[in-house]
Amino acid sequence: MSRVYNFSAGPAVLPEEVLKTCAEEMMDYKGSGQSVMEMSHRSKVYDSIIKEAEADFRELVGVPDNYKVLFLQGGASTQFAMIPMNLMKNRVADFIVTGQWAKKAWQEAQKYGTANKIASSEDKTFSYIPDVSDLPISENADYVYICQNNTIYGTKYKELPNTKGKILVSDVSSMFLSEPMDVTKYGIVYGGVQKNVGPAGVTIVVIREDLITDDVLEGTPTMLKYKTHADSDSLYNTPPCYNIYVCGLVFKWLKKMGGLEVMKQKNEEKAKIIYDYLDSSKMFKGTVEPEYRSLMNVPFVTDSDELNAKFIKEAEAAGFVNLKGHRTVGGMRASIYNAMPKEGVEALVNFMKKFEEENS
Ligand SMILES: Cc1ncc(COP(=O)(O)O)c(C=O)c1O
């Protein structure tokens, strides 16, 4: 068996230990004589899998009792509609647009009400986070929306915005469980799991209980009401059973690693290795204002498209895969999520150094 170092932005690398457990338990989950893939979601054995996953998630993050944790489908993109449908009582929301995903959420919300763009970093290709300490928050805004880590551009908020008392909604897809988070700061904090948490197909939504009501926009489908899923503990319909099981294994792995504070330290260490090299290299450059650098997604470029292409090709041949930048940005991007070992980042940087020597 030979495994590559996978720098994909998502679906992304998973802990090998978790994959091995999946393999071991594939044919017969703990003496049940079935694969988790084959189980009824109404069975006792599955019920304990989903309950344990939720309990481990709550413990890892420290989710307060007045928040629900929902395992939903439809990707993070479905939340772009579900959030306004459930929260836009006044049909007004404010958006801070720091990248493609925030922009998509802002555009989708325009279908349901007035979506104000109160700040943006589009003027400099989303290479920074605007000052969010004193924004013109709308008086009747139902919520303020952010994307906290911008997967494509590689930026991350240093501070949460001052929402002036309004509910904060945050997409944390590409930084989920990479560091501790204070859930009490948010009305809703959510993410697709396919980057840091598990296989594609699950969106975890952490939502404050008072925001879960029947008072949703007219015409909201049953499946897009938070209350539907909250009332039935994420088992209203058939959930993505297997994927939730894998997320549960990742939660156990994270607990074993020491929890989110330890993950943060590890992620800072890994990110420093690559950013330090980018700062010293004459060939490769980071594309983001250093203050706002993401710990998870590291975009970089050389000054030539040909050299970028050569690098990506040679890196792939050497076992470093999925380093091509997002199609809207070009260049390269190394996503170094929780499951990417430090050795993987060190090996990549050594490869970059060698490439620089050979091509200067
Ligand atoms: C920050 C962020 N939000 C939303 C999405 C969209 O997620 P999905 O493909 O699950 O709809 C992505 C996907 O890469 C993302 O990085």
The ligand as an SDF file (V2000), in Angstrom:
LIG
                    3D

 16 16  0  0  0  0  0  0  0  0999 V2000
  -16.1210   27.7000    3.3690 C   0  0  0  0  0  0  0  0  0  0  0  0
  -16.9960   26.8630    2.4800 C   0  0  0  0  0  0  0  0  0  0  0  0
  -18.3210   27.0330    2.5310 N   0  0  0  0  0  0  0  0  0  0  0  0
  -19.1460   26.3230    1.7490 C   0  0  0  0  0  0  0  0  0  0  0  0
  -18.6700   25.3830    0.8710 C   0  0  0  0  0  0  0  0  0  0  0  0
  -19.6300   24.5970    0.0320 C   0  0  0  0  0  0  0  0  0  0  0  0
  -19.7470   23.3440    0.5470 O   0  0  0  0  0  0  0  0  0  0  0  0
  -20.6080   22.1960   -0.1070 P   0  0  0  0  0  0  0  0  0  0  0  0
  -19.8590   21.7320   -1.3030 O   0  0  0  0  0  0  0  0  0  0  0  0
  -20.6800   21.1730    0.9960 O   0  0  0  0  0  0  0  0  0  0  0  0
  -21.9410   22.7380   -0.4420 O   0  0  0  0  0  0  0  0  0  0  0  0
  -17.2920   25.1590    0.7980 C   0  0  0  0  0  0  0  0  0  0  0  0
  -16.7760   24.1230   -0.1270 C   0  0  0  0  0  0  0  0  0  0  0  0
  -15.6740   23.9430   -0.4510 O   0  0  0  0  0  0  0  0  0  0  0  0
  -16.4390   25.9420    1.6080 C   0  0  0  0  0  0  0  0  0  0  0  0
  -15.1060   25.7830    1.5490 O   0  0  0  0  0  0  0  0  0  0  0  0
  1  2  1  0
  2  3  1  0
  2 15  2  0
  3  4  2  0
  4  5  1  0
  5  6  1  0
  5 12  2  0
  6  7  1  0
  7  8  1  0
  8  9  2  0
  8 10  1  0
  8 11  1  0
 12 13  1  0
 12 15  1  0
 13 14  2  0
 15 16  1  0
M  END
$$$$
